[in-house]
């Protein structure tokens, strides 16, 4: 199937054995046959009947987390979708639960749902598309990471803001703004959320002593090397974060 023949895709996901209130299903369709990118999302959280309101709220959810969207998305999302389709091979079996399935739309006809062997890539893309929908619909704001690099004779204040709605990344350093490459910034975000953060020693303001301080977007500041801890001893995520932050403010 060529890129020209494709008119859209349909993604369906079932979270499998994940317990409530996290368990959920969604159906996400994209349609670009008329030029613009049209999206439809139906997301439903499952098996919450036996949970109390307190149990649901304690996990950071609300009593109404189901979501529906019908509208346009920035057409910039069409390219990564087509690129992933080209890279994808499919399994001969469709399990359904605990996986994402993909159907393609050609000449108005939708193929049977198929199970891609690159499950993680499709699940990540689906999460990105849902985040783009949330931002487009003003349900959520762009993700912003703030950090401060304090040297002996200088202080660098910086932030990275990811706009999923249009796949743009704004890096602001000491009052100056520039665009960052999306893939670089996205990998950096994954790196930032790899370690464990000790909120017992987090501060509401960044430190002034020599070091690197990080706010993951929730208003609490952590010092690298003290309140940010590597989970995997074989991978120095904290060191990689520090290296990237220093490169950004020094470039």
C-alpha positions as CSV (number, residue, x, y, z in Angstrom):
1,X,0.0,0.0,0.0
2,X,1.4,3.4,-1.0
3,X,1.2,6.6,1.0
4,X,-1.0,8.0,-1.7
5,X,-3.6,5.2,-1.3
6,X,-3.9,5.6,2.5
7,X,-6.7,7.8,3.7
8,X,-6.4,7.2,7.4
9,X,-5.9,4.8,10.3
10,X,-7.8,3.4,13.2
11,X,-6.1,2.5,16.5
12,X,-7.8,0.5,19.3
13,X,-6.2,-0.2,22.7
14,X,-7.1,-2.4,25.7
15,X,-4.8,-2.0,28.8
16,X,-5.2,-5.7,29.7
17,X,-4.5,-6.8,33.2
18,X,-3.7,-3.3,34.6
19,X,-6.1,-2.8,37.6
20,X,-8.5,0.1,37.9
21,X,-8.6,3.0,38.1
22,X,-5.8,2.8,35.5
23,X,-7.4,0.2,33.3
24,X,-8.9,1.7,30.1
25,X,-9.7,1.3,26.4
26,X,-9.7,3.7,23.6
27,X,-10.4,4.0,19.9
28,X,-8.6,6.7,17.9
29,X,-9.1,7.3,14.2
30,X,-7.3,9.7,11.9
31,X,-8.6,10.7,8.5
32,X,-6.7,12.8,6.0
33,X,-8.4,12.1,2.7
34,X,-9.8,15.7,2.4
35,X,-6.4,17.2,3.0
36,X,-6.7,18.3,6.7
37,X,-6.2,15.9,9.5
38,X,-9.4,14.9,11.3
39,X,-9.2,13.0,14.6
40,X,-11.8,11.1,16.6
41,X,-11.1,9.8,20.1
42,X,-13.2,7.8,22.4
43,X,-11.4,6.9,25.7
44,X,-13.1,5.0,28.5
45,X,-11.8,3.9,31.9
46,X,-13.0,0.5,32.9
47,X,-13.9,-1.6,36.0
48,X,-14.2,1.2,38.4
49,X,-17.6,0.0,39.8
50,X,-16.1,-1.6,42.9
51,X,-13.8,1.4,43.8
52,X,-14.8,4.1,46.2
53,X,-14.5,7.8,45.2
54,X,-11.7,8.2,47.7
55,X,-9.7,5.3,46.1
56,X,-10.1,6.9,42.6
57,X,-9.1,10.4,43.7
58,X,-6.1,9.2,45.7
59,X,-4.6,7.9,42.5
60,X,-4.8,11.3,40.9
61,X,-7.9,10.6,38.8
62,X,-11.4,12.2,38.8
63,X,-14.8,10.7,38.8
64,X,-15.2,11.4,35.1
65,X,-12.0,10.7,33.2
66,X,-13.7,9.4,30.1
67,X,-13.1,11.6,27.1
68,X,-14.5,12.1,23.6
69,X,-13.1,14.3,20.8
70,X,-14.1,15.0,17.2
71,X,-12.1,17.7,15.4
72,X,-9.0,18.6,13.5
73,X,-5.3,18.1,14.5
74,X,-2.3,19.9,13.1
75,X,-1.3,18.1,9.9
76,X,2.3,17.8,11.1
77,X,1.1,14.5,12.8
78,X,0.5,12.9,9.4
79,X,4.2,12.4,8.7
80,X,5.2,10.4,11.8
81,X,2.1,8.2,11.4
82,X,3.0,7.4,7.8
83,X,6.7,6.8,8.7
84,X,5.6,4.3,11.5
85,X,3.3,2.5,9.1
86,X,6.2,2.0,6.7
87,X,8.3,0.5,9.5
88,X,5.6,-1.8,10.8
89,X,5.2,-5.6,10.4
90,X,2.2,-7.4,11.8
91,X,1.7,-10.5,13.9
92,X,-0.4,-13.4,12.7
93,X,-2.4,-13.3,15.9
94,X,-4.5,-10.5,17.5
95,X,-4.7,-10.8,21.3
96,X,-6.7,-7.6,21.9
97,X,-6.1,-7.2,25.6
98,X,-2.9,-5.6,26.6
99,X,-2.0,-4.4,23.1
100,X,-2.7,-1.8,20.5
101,X,-4.2,-2.9,17.1
102,X,-4.1,-1.0,13.9
103,X,-6.4,-0.8,10.9
104,X,-5.7,1.2,7.7
105,X,-8.3,3.0,5.6
106,X,-8.0,2.9,1.8
107,X,-10.7,4.1,-0.7
108,X,-13.2,4.5,2.1
109,X,-12.7,0.9,3.3
110,X,-11.2,0.0,6.7
111,X,-9.0,-3.1,6.9
112,X,-9.4,-5.7,9.7
113,X,-7.5,-4.7,12.9
114,X,-4.0,-6.1,13.0
115,X,-1.4,-6.4,15.8
116,X,1.8,-4.6,15.0
117,X,5.0,-6.3,16.2
118,X,6.4,-2.9,17.2
119,X,3.9,-2.5,20.0
120,X,5.9,0.0,22.1
121,X,6.3,2.4,19.1
122,X,2.6,2.4,18.3
123,X,1.6,2.8,22.0
124,X,4.0,5.8,22.3
125,X,2.6,7.4,19.1
126,X,-0.9,6.9,20.4
127,X,-0.1,8.6,23.7
128,X,1.5,11.5,21.8
129,X,-1.6,11.8,19.6
130,X,-3.9,11.8,22.6
131,X,-1.7,14.5,24.3
132,X,-1.9,16.5,21.0
133,X,-5.7,16.2,21.2
134,X,-5.8,17.3,24.8
135,X,-3.7,20.4,24.0
136,X,-5.7,21.2,20.9
137,X,-9.0,21.0,22.8
138,X,-7.4,23.1,25.7
139,X,-8.0,20.2,28.1
140,X,-4.3,20.3,29.1
141,X,-1.4,22.7,28.7
142,X,1.9,22.0,27.0
143,X,4.5,20.1,29.1
144,X,7.1,22.5,30.5
145,X,10.4,21.5,32.2
146,X,12.3,24.3,34.1
147,X,15.9,24.0,35.2
148,X,18.7,26.1,36.7
149,X,22.4,25.6,36.3
150,X,24.4,27.4,39.0
151,X,28.1,27.8,38.4
152,X,30.7,29.6,40.5
153,X,30.2,32.9,38.8
154,X,27.0,32.5,36.8
155,X,23.4,31.3,37.0
156,X,21.5,30.0,33.9
157,X,17.7,29.8,34.1
158,X,16.1,27.8,31.4
159,X,12.9,26.0,30.3
160,X,11.9,23.5,27.7
161,X,8.2,23.6,26.6
162,X,6.8,20.7,24.4
163,X,3.8,21.7,22.3
164,X,2.3,18.3,21.3
165,X,-0.5,20.1,19.4
166,X,2.0,21.1,16.6
167,X,5.1,19.2,17.6
168,X,7.1,22.3,18.4
169,X,9.6,22.7,21.2
170,X,10.5,26.1,22.6
171,X,13.8,26.4,24.6
172,X,14.1,29.5,26.7
173,X,17.4,30.5,28.2
174,X,18.0,33.7,30.2
175,X,15.1,35.4,28.4
176,X,16.0,34.2,24.8
177,X,13.9,31.7,22.9
178,X,14.7,29.2,20.2
179,X,13.3,26.1,18.6
180,X,14.6,22.6,19.5
181,X,14.4,19.5,17.4
182,X,11.3,17.5,18.4
183,X,12.9,14.1,18.5
184,X,15.9,15.4,20.6
185,X,13.6,17.1,23.1
186,X,11.2,14.1,23.3
187,X,14.1,11.7,24.1
188,X,15.4,14.2,26.7
189,X,11.9,14.2,28.3
190,X,12.0,10.4,28.5
191,X,15.4,10.7,30.1
192,X,14.2,13.3,32.7
193,X,11.3,11.0,33.8
194,X,13.6,8.0,34.1
195,X,15.0,8.6,37.7
196,X,13.2,8.6,41.0
197,X,12.5,12.0,42.5
198,X,12.5,12.4,46.3
199,X,9.7,14.9,47.1
200,X,10.5,14.8,50.8
201,X,13.5,17.1,50.2
202,X,12.1,19.0,47.2
203,X,11.9,22.8,47.4
204,X,9.4,25.3,46.2
205,X,12.2,27.5,44.8
206,X,15.4,26.6,42.9
207,X,18.7,26.6,44.8
208,X,21.4,29.3,44.6
209,X,24.4,27.2,45.5
210,X,26.5,25.6,42.8
211,X,24.6,22.7,41.2
212,X,21.8,21.8,38.8
213,X,18.1,22.2,39.8
214,X,15.1,20.7,38.0
215,X,11.3,21.3,38.1
216,X,9.4,18.6,36.2
217,X,6.4,20.9,35.7
218,X,4.7,20.5,39.0
219,X,6.4,23.5,40.8
220,X,8.8,21.4,43.0
221,X,12.5,21.8,42.5
222,X,14.9,18.9,42.8
223,X,18.7,19.0,42.9
224,X,20.5,16.6,40.7
225,X,22.8,14.4,42.7
226,X,20.7,14.7,45.9
227,X,16.9,14.5,45.3
228,X,17.1,12.8,41.9
229,X,18.1,9.1,42.1
230,X,19.0,6.6,39.4
231,X,16.7,3.6,39.5
232,X,18.9,1.3,37.3
233,X,22.4,1.2,38.7
234,X,23.7,0.3,35.2
235,X,22.4,3.5,33.6
236,X,23.4,6.9,34.8
237,X,20.2,8.8,33.8
238,X,21.1,11.7,36.2
239,X,24.5,12.1,34.6
240,X,22.9,12.2,31.2
241,X,20.4,14.8,32.2
242,X,23.2,17.0,33.7
243,X,25.2,16.6,30.4
244,X,22.3,17.7,28.3
245,X,21.4,20.6,30.5
246,X,25.0,21.9,30.4
247,X,25.2,21.5,26.6
248,X,21.9,23.5,26.2
249,X,22.9,26.5,28.3
250,X,26.5,26.6,26.9
251,X,25.6,26.3,23.2
